[in-house]
Amino acid sequence: MSMAVAGLLAGMALGFAGYFGGFGAFVLVAALGVIGFVVGRFLDGDLEAGEFFRPRSDYRDRRR
């Protein structure tokens, strides 16, 4: 599935949630979509758990 089709499906799901469930349902569907995206990337091997907890060296160098 291409990213355009995935984006279309995600947009339609958010649209239906917003129309039928209101703003709260829209936010819930969007948050669960982001969580699902991150979990999917993690399971595909594109992300590692250490990337979320490791401090960036560039940030420390700019602060000084």
Legacy VTK file of the C-alpha trace (Angstrom):
# vtk DataFile Version 3.0
C-alpha trace
ASCII
DATASET POLYDATA
POINTS 64 float
0.000 0.000 0.000
1.429 3.372 -0.948
1.760 6.198 1.530
-0.837 8.209 -0.424
-3.456 5.480 0.034
-2.542 5.111 3.716
-2.897 8.876 4.153
-6.241 8.830 2.369
-7.545 6.074 4.643
-6.279 7.834 7.755
-7.903 11.097 6.664
-11.192 9.377 5.980
-11.128 7.651 9.369
-10.450 10.976 11.108
-13.202 12.634 9.093
-15.766 9.992 10.039
-14.699 10.138 13.689
-15.003 13.915 13.726
-18.364 13.948 11.971
-20.091 11.183 13.908
-18.308 11.333 17.256
-17.352 14.968 17.692
-14.034 16.505 18.570
-13.255 14.033 21.369
-13.552 11.068 19.028
-11.411 12.914 16.463
-8.622 13.427 19.007
-8.877 9.824 20.238
-8.635 8.401 16.702
-5.713 10.699 15.882
-3.826 9.719 19.070
-4.404 6.011 18.508
-3.285 6.423 14.907
-0.003 7.988 16.023
0.554 5.215 18.572
-0.186 2.589 15.926
2.208 4.269 13.502
5.041 4.284 16.045
4.404 0.644 17.012
4.308 -0.342 13.343
7.619 1.403 12.650
9.109 -0.291 15.716
7.926 -3.740 14.573
9.246 -3.123 11.048
12.663 -2.415 12.537
12.777 1.242 11.499
12.899 2.442 15.122
14.760 1.217 18.166
13.566 1.667 21.735
16.851 3.353 22.700
16.197 6.206 20.273
13.435 7.512 22.533
15.554 7.591 25.695
19.055 8.493 24.448
19.995 12.174 24.814
21.091 13.906 21.648
24.668 15.109 21.727
23.871 18.025 19.401
21.395 19.458 21.908
23.915 19.397 24.742
26.565 21.058 22.601
24.230 23.945 21.647
23.210 24.635 25.253
26.748 25.467 26.362
LINES 1 65
64 0 1 2 3 4 5 6 7 8 9 10 11 12 13 14 15 16 17 18 19 20 21 22 23 24 25 26 27 28 29 30 31 32 33 34 35 36 37 38 39 40 41 42 43 44 45 46 47 48 49 50 51 52 53 54 55 56 57 58 59 60 61 62 63
